[in-house]
Amino acid sequence: MRTEYGPGRRNDLTLKLRRDARGAVVGMKIREGNGSTGARYYVPRPS
């Protein structure tokens, strides 16, 4: 998933879903940036 902010600027977003033992999605990990310097966010889903 690639999004652009303004002209000429690009950020790659990597989104991974976190699942429990039953396979239900319990949260998401979002990586933004160019890998080594990317910021990581964890967003738990409301239960």
Secondary structure by P-SEA (a helix, b strand, c coil): ccccccccbbbbbbbbbbbcccccccbbbbbccccccbbbbbbbccc
